Amino acid sequence: MGLLVAYSAGLGLPFLLSAIALGSFLKFFKRYRPFIPTVERAAGVLLVVVGVLVYHQQVHLVERVGDLADSRVAAEAAVTAVA
């Protein structure tokens, strides 16, 4: 009986939380609705760029961008630690 209650709660709880949070999400979404076309275009361009890199077997360039971001974060942390 306890397992059935735990299973039912685990299955139903996410749906209940989603229903409770729907109103605040819609308010948030309404505020950012004008930016959606811009975000869609940027995501499309990024998808095409990554597709071209994959086609030409240059995916390592994408990894380099991540390495640059990691090194910037590490540099900022070092500067903050010193200050």
Secondary structure as the mmCIF struct_conf table of DSSP 4:
data_model
#
loop_
_struct_conf.conf_type_id
_struct_conf.id
_struct_conf.beg_label_comp_id
_struct_conf.beg_label_asym_id
_struct_conf.beg_label_seq_id
_struct_conf.end_label_comp_id
_struct_conf.end_label_asym_id
_struct_conf.end_label_seq_id
HELX_RH_AL_P HELX_RH_AL_P1 GLY A 2 TYR A 32
HELX_RH_3T_P HELX_RH_3T_P1 ARG A 33 PHE A 35
HELX_RH_AL_P HELX_RH_AL_P2 ILE A 36 TYR A 55
TURN_TY1_P TURN_TY1_P1 HIS A 56 GLN A 57
TURN_TY1_P TURN_TY1_P2 VAL A 59 VAL A 59
HELX_RH_AL_P HELX_RH_AL_P3 HIS A 60 VAL A 82
#
